[in-house]
Amino acid sequence: MQLYNTMTRTKEAFVPRRPGKVAMYVCGITAYDLCHIGHARSSVVFDVLVRHLRRLGLDVTFVRNFTDVDDKIIKKANTEGVSSTEVAERYIAAFYEDMDRLGILRPNAEPKATEYIGEMAQLAERLIQSGHAYRTPSGDVYFRVRSFDGYGKLSGRDLEDMRAGARVAPGEEKEDPLDFALWKASKPGEPVWESPFGPGRPGWHLECSAMSEKLLGIPIDIHGGGQDLVFPHHENEIAQSEAAAGGEFCRYWVHNGFVRINTEKMSKSLGNFVTIRDIYARYLPEVLRFFLVSSHYRSPLDYSDQALDEAEKGLRRIYAAKAQMEQALTRAKWSGTKLPAEVGQELAKLEEGYAAAMDDDLNTAQALGHVFGLVRLAGRLMEDKTLAKSQETADVLRRILADLADWATVLGVFGSDSEAFLEALKASRAARLGIDAAKVEALLADRLQARQAKDFARSDAIRDALAGLGVTVMDTPAGQRWDVA
């Protein structure tokens, strides 16, 4: 497998430090608010990566943290008159609710920052002892950025350029404007822990270094997160971890691209901030996941209602094909008609193409192209009046369904019961478009009565009325069926 390494800015063959085993750490949320679509993208990207690595037979130990002590959490807690713990636990619970519906697998470990205060303090102590960090008179502890020669190697930033734009805020006791906090002395209205430096709380960057070392061992194989974390968070992690350990912190740095809302950067100040729950109120969670895997994880992703509508159509097309194949396989008798050799060759090429796409830096967009290739192949076989009855066609359809089931375990989409999903999707679309399902069912009942009475004029009028509501009616051997146009 090839992975794009942010550190080297190139795709590299992925080789774990221990054969067959992968140590992977991904930065989780700061638990002070509901998750937005950017969180959904990052969660899906690394969920698919873990699933694919395991599909390849690798034993993945996956760690994702929760930041449950932070300036934003403290500010919200003080505004609401509750504890920081109460705020953090509320939004961690909301995170689980949102991500479970999105099909995100639980990591092997989900440490909270407050559970690793001791390890963070010990790491800061080691850095002080080695001269890479210093304690100020007020009790803060800072990392000496200039003591680490490799600072800026992940983000590609020049130290002097950063120095030119850096300032020391009033009241700070930094030796250098570039230095960053490892420990913050206690202040009124903030949670506090004891440490060798006095009472206070850890800086944000310290937790991921301490957790990675404790739970996975250094160097870890993969460290992931959004592109916004490259600097300063991941740059600072590298500096403090490698300064303390004297060696490499992480072997592969993997970052997902930004999400834009209607081509603009998502921002609360712009009023285009979209939470996952905003989307769930209008679309099925699986539609959101399908939308997220439809683009390569490193590319910018443009979110819009139109984009979700297109994702919904694509997902419906796959499920409809699955349902059609499943129905076709209920045929009792099959003929001995032979399929052209090209059919088997096309199927094998699609299977190989999917595997190659996933191994090529997790190219889910290209992989989905091969999924639709299977759908088109199945459609051609079922539409051909002669080939549709062939036993060899039945064998191909079974193989296609098996492929889709296998790939669904990695991509996390189109793996549900076909009929149940299509019904749920219909209800979702109807609700979004303001279509009253009960009214539709009542009109269909009237239409059935009209047809039974051979009043075809009335039957056609009801069909026209339904079409005016945006509903299409299909007469099948199993009876009337309807869908949203």
N, C-alpha and C positions, 0 to 999 in steps of 0.2 A: 504494500500500500504506500502511496505517496501522500505526504501532508505538506502544506505550505507552512514554513516556519517563519514567523515574523522576525525572528532574530537574524536569520540569514537572507530573508527576502527572496526565498526560492523554495520550490517544491523539493522535498527530500524523501528518500525511502525511509519508511518508519521502521525502526529496529529498537525494540524495548531494551532497557539496560539488563533486564533479566529475561532470558528466553521464555516465551510463552506467558509472561506476566506484564501487566501494564499498571503503572501508578499514575493516576490522573486526578488533577485538582482543578476545580472551576470556581471562580468567585461567585458567590451567591448574592442575595439582595441585602440592602440595608433596610431593616424592617420598620419603616415609619409611614408607609402609605400603601395603597393598593397597587398591584403590579400593572404595568402598562405593556403595550405591544412589543416594546424593546426587550423587556424581560421574557416575554413569550418566545421571541426569536432566539435569544441566547439559550434558553432552556431546551427548545426543540433541537437546535443545532447540536448541542453536546449530548442530548439524549440519543439522537440518531448516531452520533459518533461512537458512543458507548455500545449501542446495539450492534453496530456494524463490526466493531472490533471483536465483540463476543461472538458474532456470527462467523467470524474468521477463525474462531477457536481459541482466542486469547482470553486469559483470566484477568479481567479488569477490576481493579480496586478503585472505585470512583468516590471522591470526597468533594462535597459542595458545602460551603459554610453559610452561616447566617450572621450578619453584623447586627448585634443586638445592643450595642452601646456606641453612640455616635452623636455628634452635635445636633443633627436633624431630629433624632429620636428624643433627645433631651429637650429640645425646643418645643416639640409637640406635646411631650409629657407635661412640661411646665404650663403650657397654654391651656391644656385640658385639666390641670390639677390632679394628675394621676402619676404613677411611677413610670420610669422608663421601661421597666420590665413589663408592665401592663400594656403599654403601647407596642412593644416589640412582639409580645406573644399574640396580640390581636392580629398583627399583620403577617406573622409567620403562619397562623392558622388560615388566614385569607389566601396566602401564597399556596398552601397545600390544596385548598379547595379549587383554586383556579388551575393549578398545574395537574392535579389528578384528572380533571375533566379534559385536559389537553393531552392526556395519555403519557405524561412524563413519569418514567420509572424512578423510584426512590434510590438515591445513592447508597453506597455501602456505609457511609458515615456522613452525618450532617451536623458538624460541631457548631456551637454558638461561641461567639467571642468571649462572653462572660464565663464560659467553662474553661478557658485557657489563659486566664489572667496570670497564673503562676508561670506558665511556660513563656509567656510574652515578657514578663519581668526578668526571667532568667536569660533570655536572649538579649535583652537590653543590657543586662549586667556584663555579659560576655563581650559585647561591643564596646562598652566603657573600658573594660580591662585591656582590650586590644588597641585602644586609642581611636577607634572608629566612631565613638560617641562620647558625649560629655553631658554632665549634669550642671544646670544653672543654679544660681543662688536661690531662686524661688522654688526649685524642685522639679522643673521640667527637664526632660532628657531629649537631646537632639542627636541626629546622625550627622557626622561630618562628611558631607558629600564629596569634598575634595580629597578625602582620604581614600576614596575608592576609584582607582584608575579607569574602570570600565563604565563609569556612569554615563548614560546616554546611548549605550550600544543597542538597546532594544528599540528605542524611539528614533534613533538617528539624529538626536539633537546634540549641538555643540555646547560644551560647558560654558565657554565665554559668552556665547550668544544668550544663553539662559541667564547668566550672571548680569548681563547688561540690563535685562528687563526685570530683575528681581529686586524686591524691597523688603526691609525689615519693618514689620508693623509696630506701631507704638506699644510699648510694654513688653515686647519680645526681647529675649536675651540671647539671640542667636549670634554665633561667631561669624556666620556667613549667611546672606539672604537665601542661599540655595539649601541650607540645612533643613531637614524635616523632623517633625516630632515623633519620638518613640514612646514617650510617656508625658502626660500632662498633669501638672500639680492640681490638687483638688480646688474647686471653686464652689461658692455657695449655690445651692440648687442643682448640683450635679451628683450622680452616683459616684461612690468612692471605694477604692480598694487599697489595702496596705501593700507596700512594696519596699525594697531596699532603699529607694529614693525618697520615701515618704508617701503619704496618702495621695491618691490620684487615680487616673485611668489611662489605659493604653491609647496610643495613636492608632489611626485606622490601618495604616500599612502593615503594622507589626503582626496582626493576627494571622494573616495568610501564611507568612513565613513560619511562624511558630507551629501552626496546625499542620502544614505540609511536612515539616521535619518530624513532628511527633507521630503523625498517623501514616505517613507514606515512606519516610526516609528520603534523604537527599543523595543524588539528584532524582527528582521526579521525572517521569517520562513526558507528560503533557500537562501544560498549564493553560487553561482556557478562560475566555471572557470576551466582552465586547471591545471594539476598537477604542472606545472612550477610556478604557482602563490601561492602555499601553503606557500612557504618561499622565500623571506621575505614578499611579499605583503600582503597576508591574515593574516599572523602572526602579522604584524604591524597594520593592520586594527583592529584586535581584541584588541591589547594592547591600542591603542589610543581611540577606541570607549568605551571599558569597563572601562578604567580609567576615562573617562569623564562622563559616564552615571552611573557608580557604579553598573552595572548589566550586564547580558548576552547580547551580541551583536547579535548573530545568533544561531538558534537552530539546523539547519542541514547544514553541509558543504558538497557540492557535487562537485567532481572534475573528469574531463574526462582524459583519458590516453593520452600518447604521440603518435605522428605519426612518423613512421620511413620510410625512402625511401630506398627500396631494402635492408631492414634489418639494415640500418645505420641511426643514428640520423640525422634528417634534419638540414642542416647548409649551410649558404651561402659560408663559407670558404671551405666546401667540394665539392661545386659545384652541390649539389643535392637539391637545394632550388626550390620547385615547387609551383608556384602561382595557384590560382583558374583559372585564365584566361589561363594559360598554358594547363590546363585540358580541359577547355571549347573549346579550339581550336581543340580538337581531339575527345571529347566525349560529349554526351548530358548532361546537368546539372543533370537530373534525374538519370542518371547512376552513377554519383558521389555521389548523396544523397543515392542511394540504397547501394552502396559500404560502405558508412559511417554507415548506420544503420544495416549492416550485421554482425557487431561485437558488443560485449558488450561495453558500453561506458567507462568502467574503464580499459579495457584491452589495451595493446599496439596495435597499428594498423600499419600493414606493407603495405605501398603503393608501387605498381608497375604497369606497363602496363598489366602484366598478371592478376593481381588482378582486375583491372578495366574491362578487357575483360571478366573475369568470372562473374563479377557483371552484365555486359551488357547481357550476356547469360541468367542469372537468371531472370533479369527483362523482357527480351524478352519472356521467357517461360511463365511468369505470364500474360503478355499482350496477347500472342497468345492464351492462355487458355480462357481468358476473351472474345476474339473475337470469338472463337469457340463456347462458351456457348451462346453468344448473337445471333450468327447465328443459332444455334440449336433451340433456342426459337422462331424462326420465323416459325417453323413447324406449318402447319394449323390443322393437325389431330393428336390426341394422343390416345394411347390405355389405357385400364384399367389395364394393368399388374401391379401387386404389387411388390414393392421393398422388398428385404430381410430386416428384422428388424435391422440387423447389420449396414445398411447404415445410418439410423437415429442416431443410437448410436455413430457411428464413427464421424458423423458431429457434434453432441453435444459435444463430447470429444475434437474435434479440437477447437471449439468455446471456451470451458472452458479453454483449454490449452493456447490459445492466451491471454485471460484475465489474467490468472495466471502468465504468463511470463511477461507481462507488469507491473503487480503489484509487481513482484519480482525484485525490484531494476532496473526497466526499461530494462528488458532483451529482447532487440529488436532482437538479434540473434536467440533466442529461439522462439520468436513470429513469425519470418519469417519462421521457420520450420513448424509452423502450417498453414501458408499461403500456402506453397508448399504442405502440406497435403491436403488442399482444392483442389488445382490444380490436384493432383493425383486422388482424389476421383471423381472429375468431369470427368476426362479423362476416368476412368474405366467405368463410367456410359454411356458416349457417345460412347465408343468403343464397348459396348455390343449391338449386333444387336437387341435383344429383349428389353432390358431395356431402350435403347436410345429412344424408341417410347412411353415410359410410361408417363402418366400424372404425376405420382409421381416423376419421374426423372425431369420433367420440374419444379416441385415445389422445388426440391432440388437445381437445377441449379439457380433458382431465389434467393433462400436463400443464396447460395454461393456468387453470385454476390452482394447481399446486404451486406454480411459480408465483402467482399473485399472493397466495397465502404466505409463502415463504418471505417474499419481499415486504409484505405488510408488517411482519414482525420486526423489521428494521426501520422502515419509514414511519410506521405507526399510523398508517392510513389505509383505507379500503379493506380492513380486516374484519369488519362487523358482519352480522347477518344481512344479506343483501336486501331482502324484502322489508325487514324491520327498519333498516337505515333509510331506504327510499321513502317509506311512510313518514318517518321522522323528518326527513328533508322536505317532503311535501308540506307537512304541517308548519314547519319553520318558514318556508317561503310564503305560504298562504297568510300566516300571521304578519309577516313583514310587509306584504302587499295589501293588507287590510281585507283579505278574503275571508268571509265567514264560512268555516267548514261545515257548520250545522246547516246553514242555508243551502250549501252545495248538495249535501246529502239529501235534504228534503226535495230539492229539484230533481235529483237523480231518481228518487223514489217515484215522483210524479211521472218522470219520463218512462220509467219501467212499466208503470200502469198503462200509460198511453201506448206503448209498444205492444203490450199484451192484448190491449183492446184493438190493435191494428189502426190506431189513430196516429198515423205517421206524420201528419201535418203538425199535430200538437207535439209529438216527439221531437220533430225538427225545430220547432219554435223554442222548446226548452233547451235544446242543444245550443241554439243561437244566443239564448239568454245567458247560458253558462259561459259561452265564448266572450260575451260582453263583460263578464266578471273577470276574465282572464283565465278561464278554466277550459281545458281540453278534455273531451270525453272519448274513451276507447271502449269499443264493444269487443270483449274477448270471450273465449269458450267458458271462462270462469265467471262471466258477468260483466257489468259495467265497471270501468275503472276511470278515475279522473286524476288529472295532474294540473299543476300551475303552468301556464304557457310561458 
